[in-house]
């Protein structure tokens, strides 16, 4: 019998597989909405934390669609969404939603846009789905059951030499964060193969999961940025830790092929990646 991750042992308690399936359905619906509107003029492009932190009417529309679908299926669940959806729920299940990861890419009609939905039960993420708006690919994972891309199993790269590692990263929105993160990149660049900066943390983690990059780190993330992607990467065989080598509760976050995780963590710490920007 498959393990149950619900609040009780009653037959109605959800399995992680069922939560993953619902996450995928909602993510695909939101991705279709975003894709259909991609080349339309934006009705609203505003900012949040800084002038570089963009939000559009489509971020909000996608989150509304996702929350409606999730709570329509499971009305007692909680939700944490980037665009303000926040309710505790009573079931023990909470959905962590990034309705449009890569908003700047979306505004510029540039690849690197995704929808990310994770399900956690009593604080533990047990299922997640990330859909690439451009390609339509769906990455999905269930805790303890591996990760897939469009229903095919995926695994991290087998790279063992940090000097050959293709490493993805991203940058925060505060000017002092960006300067600090730029200095870190400058310090590590000659010790790895190259850097990729694609603009969607969720897709960066999925790229680690399927071997498109060998590792990924980012110093400034919110829970919705990585909840689904971190599970997908881990279930594909990646080591996912913070810069102290512990399971990440927040950023900084590192995901890497197993042989690269500790050397890259040490390199980042040596470059001052864990220092407070200033």
C-alpha positions as CSV (number, residue, x, y, z in Angstrom):
1,X,0.0,0.0,0.0
2,X,1.3,3.4,-0.8
3,X,2.2,5.7,2.1
4,X,-0.4,8.3,3.0
5,X,0.7,11.9,3.8
6,X,-2.7,13.2,5.0
7,X,-3.8,14.4,8.4
8,X,-5.6,11.2,9.3
9,X,-5.8,7.5,8.4
10,X,-9.2,8.0,6.8
11,X,-9.6,6.9,3.2
12,X,-10.1,10.5,2.2
13,X,-6.6,11.5,3.3
14,X,-4.5,12.5,0.2
15,X,-1.6,10.5,-1.1
16,X,1.5,12.4,-2.2
17,X,0.7,11.1,-5.7
18,X,-2.7,12.7,-5.6
19,X,-1.3,16.0,-4.5
20,X,1.3,15.9,-7.3
21,X,-1.3,15.2,-9.8
22,X,-3.4,18.2,-8.6
23,X,-0.3,20.4,-8.6
24,X,0.4,19.4,-12.2
25,X,-3.1,20.1,-13.4
26,X,-3.2,23.5,-11.8
27,X,0.3,24.4,-13.1
28,X,-0.6,23.3,-16.6
29,X,-3.7,25.4,-16.5
30,X,-1.9,28.5,-15.4
31,X,0.9,27.9,-17.9
32,X,-1.7,27.8,-20.7
33,X,-3.2,31.1,-19.5
34,X,0.2,32.7,-19.4
35,X,1.2,31.3,-22.8
36,X,-2.0,32.5,-24.4
37,X,-1.4,36.1,-23.2
38,X,2.4,36.1,-23.7
39,X,2.3,38.3,-26.9
40,X,-0.5,40.5,-25.9
41,X,0.2,44.1,-24.6
42,X,0.6,44.1,-20.8
43,X,-2.2,45.9,-19.1
44,X,-0.2,46.5,-15.9
45,X,3.6,46.3,-15.2
46,X,4.4,47.5,-11.7
47,X,7.1,46.9,-9.1
48,X,7.3,45.4,-5.7
49,X,10.4,45.5,-3.5
50,X,12.5,47.6,-6.0
51,X,12.3,49.0,-9.5
52,X,13.7,45.8,-10.9
53,X,11.2,43.5,-9.1
54,X,8.3,43.4,-11.6
55,X,4.8,42.2,-11.3
56,X,2.1,42.1,-14.0
57,X,-1.6,41.5,-14.2
58,X,-0.8,38.0,-15.4
59,X,1.0,37.1,-12.2
60,X,-2.2,37.9,-10.3
61,X,-4.5,36.2,-12.8
62,X,-2.4,33.0,-12.8
63,X,-2.4,32.9,-9.0
64,X,-6.1,33.4,-8.8
65,X,-6.7,30.6,-11.3
66,X,-4.3,28.2,-9.4
67,X,-5.9,28.9,-6.0
68,X,-9.4,28.5,-7.4
69,X,-8.4,25.1,-8.8
70,X,-6.6,23.9,-5.7
71,X,-9.3,25.0,-3.2
72,X,-12.0,23.9,-5.6
73,X,-10.6,20.4,-5.3
74,X,-9.5,20.6,-1.6
75,X,-11.3,23.5,0.1
76,X,-9.8,22.9,3.6
77,X,-6.2,23.3,2.5
78,X,-3.9,26.2,3.2
79,X,-2.2,28.3,0.6
80,X,1.0,30.5,0.5
81,X,1.2,32.4,-2.8
82,X,3.7,35.0,-4.0
83,X,1.0,37.4,-5.0
84,X,-0.7,37.5,-1.6
85,X,-2.8,34.4,-1.3
86,X,-2.3,33.3,2.3
87,X,-4.6,31.1,4.3
88,X,-3.9,28.6,7.1
89,X,-6.4,25.9,6.2
90,X,-7.4,23.1,8.5
91,X,-6.4,19.9,6.6
92,X,-2.6,20.0,7.4
93,X,-1.9,20.4,3.6
94,X,-0.5,23.7,2.4
95,X,0.1,24.7,-1.2
96,X,3.1,26.9,-2.0
97,X,2.5,28.7,-5.2
98,X,4.7,30.8,-7.5
99,X,2.2,31.6,-10.3
100,X,4.8,33.2,-12.6
101,X,8.5,32.6,-11.9
102,X,10.5,34.7,-14.3
103,X,8.3,37.8,-14.5
104,X,11.0,39.9,-16.1
105,X,11.5,37.3,-18.8
106,X,7.7,37.2,-19.3
107,X,7.6,41.0,-19.8
108,X,10.4,40.8,-22.3
109,X,9.0,37.7,-24.0
110,X,12.2,35.9,-23.2
111,X,12.5,32.1,-22.3
112,X,12.7,31.3,-18.7
113,X,9.1,31.5,-17.4
114,X,7.5,28.8,-15.2
115,X,4.7,28.0,-12.9
116,X,5.7,26.3,-9.6
117,X,3.4,24.6,-7.2
118,X,4.4,22.5,-4.1
119,X,2.3,20.7,-1.6
120,X,3.5,20.4,2.0
121,X,2.0,18.3,4.7
122,X,2.7,19.4,8.3
123,X,5.6,21.5,7.0
124,X,7.2,18.9,4.8
125,X,7.1,19.3,1.0
126,X,5.9,15.9,-0.3
127,X,5.0,16.8,-3.9
128,X,5.7,19.4,-6.5
129,X,5.3,20.4,-10.2
130,X,7.0,23.0,-12.3
131,X,5.7,23.7,-15.8
132,X,7.9,25.6,-18.4
133,X,5.6,28.1,-20.1
134,X,7.7,28.2,-23.2
135,X,8.4,24.5,-23.8
136,X,5.3,23.0,-22.1
137,X,7.6,20.6,-20.2
138,X,6.3,19.5,-16.8
139,X,8.8,18.5,-14.1
140,X,7.2,16.6,-11.2
141,X,8.3,14.8,-8.1
142,X,6.9,12.9,-5.1
143,X,9.0,12.6,-2.0
144,X,10.7,9.2,-2.0
145,X,9.5,8.3,-5.5
146,X,11.9,10.1,-7.8
147,X,11.4,12.9,-10.4
148,X,10.1,13.1,-13.9
149,X,10.0,15.3,-16.9
150,X,6.8,14.7,-18.9
151,X,6.4,11.4,-17.1
152,X,9.9,10.2,-18.0
153,X,12.4,9.6,-15.1
154,X,15.2,12.2,-14.8
155,X,18.5,12.3,-13.0
156,X,21.3,14.8,-12.3
157,X,24.5,14.9,-14.2
158,X,27.4,12.6,-13.4
159,X,29.9,15.4,-13.4
160,X,32.6,15.0,-10.7
161,X,35.1,17.8,-11.5
162,X,34.1,21.3,-10.4
163,X,36.3,22.9,-13.1
164,X,34.0,21.3,-15.7
165,X,30.8,22.3,-13.9
166,X,28.2,24.5,-15.7
167,X,26.6,26.4,-12.8
168,X,23.4,28.4,-12.8
169,X,22.6,31.3,-10.5
170,X,20.4,34.3,-10.1
171,X,20.4,37.7,-8.5
172,X,18.3,39.5,-5.9
173,X,16.5,42.8,-6.4
174,X,18.3,45.0,-3.9
175,X,21.2,47.0,-5.3
176,X,23.6,46.0,-2.5
177,X,22.6,42.3,-3.0
178,X,23.4,42.5,-6.7
179,X,26.8,44.1,-6.1
180,X,27.7,41.4,-3.6
181,X,26.4,38.6,-5.9
182,X,28.3,40.0,-8.8
183,X,31.5,39.9,-6.7
184,X,30.9,36.3,-5.8
185,X,30.4,35.3,-9.5
186,X,33.7,37.1,-10.3
187,X,35.5,35.2,-7.6
188,X,34.3,31.7,-8.7
189,X,34.2,32.1,-12.5
190,X,37.7,30.9,-13.2
191,X,37.2,27.8,-11.0
192,X,34.2,26.4,-12.9
193,X,33.3,25.8,-16.6
194,X,30.8,28.7,-16.9
195,X,27.8,30.5,-15.4
196,X,24.3,30.6,-16.6
197,X,21.7,33.1,-15.4
198,X,18.3,32.2,-16.8
199,X,15.9,34.1,-14.6
200,X,13.6,31.4,-13.1
201,X,14.8,29.7,-9.9
202,X,12.2,26.9,-10.3
203,X,13.5,26.1,-13.8
204,X,17.2,26.4,-12.6
205,X,16.5,23.7,-10.1
206,X,14.7,21.5,-12.7
207,X,17.7,22.0,-15.0
208,X,19.9,20.5,-12.3
209,X,17.4,17.7,-11.9
210,X,17.7,16.7,-15.6
211,X,21.4,17.5,-16.1
212,X,21.1,20.6,-18.2
213,X,23.3,22.3,-15.7
214,X,25.6,20.6,-13.1
215,X,24.7,22.8,-10.2
216,X,22.8,25.9,-9.1
217,X,23.1,28.3,-6.3
218,X,21.2,31.5,-5.3
219,X,21.7,33.8,-2.4
220,X,18.3,35.4,-2.2
221,X,15.1,33.4,-2.6
222,X,11.6,33.1,-1.1
223,X,9.9,29.9,-0.2
224,X,7.7,29.9,-3.3
225,X,10.7,30.2,-5.5
226,X,12.2,26.9,-4.6
227,X,9.7,24.7,-2.7
228,X,8.7,22.6,-5.7
229,X,12.1,22.8,-7.6
230,X,14.2,21.8,-4.6
231,X,12.1,18.6,-4.2
232,X,12.4,17.8,-7.9
233,X,16.1,18.3,-7.8
234,X,16.6,16.2,-4.7
235,X,14.4,13.4,-6.0
236,X,16.5,13.4,-9.2
237,X,19.6,12.8,-7.1
238,X,20.9,16.3,-6.4
239,X,22.3,17.4,-3.0
240,X,20.2,20.3,-1.9
241,X,21.6,22.3,1.0
242,X,22.2,25.7,2.4
243,X,25.7,27.2,2.6
244,X,26.2,25.5,6.0
245,X,25.5,22.1,4.4
246,X,22.1,21.8,6.1
247,X,18.7,21.2,4.5
248,X,17.6,24.6,3.3
249,X,14.7,26.4,5.0
250,X,15.4,29.5,3.0
251,X,18.2,31.0,0.8
252,X,21.1,30.7,0.3
253,X,20.4,27.5,-1.5
254,X,22.7,25.1,-3.4
255,X,21.7,22.2,-5.6
256,X,24.3,20.1,-7.3
257,X,25.3,16.7,-8.6
258,X,26.5,14.8,-5.5
259,X,30.3,15.0,-6.2
260,X,30.1,18.7,-6.8
261,X,28.0,19.8,-3.8
262,X,30.7,20.0,-1.2
263,X,33.5,21.5,-3.4
264,X,31.0,24.1,-4.7
265,X,29.8,24.9,-1.2
266,X,33.3,25.4,0.0
267,X,34.1,27.6,-3.0
268,X,31.1,29.8,-2.4
269,X,31.8,30.2,1.2
270,X,35.5,31.0,0.4
271,X,34.2,33.7,-2.0
272,X,32.1,35.2,0.8
273,X,28.8,34.2,-0.6
274,X,27.4,33.7,2.9
275,X,28.4,37.2,4.1
276,X,25.9,39.9,4.6
277,X,25.8,42.3,1.7
278,X,26.8,45.8,2.4
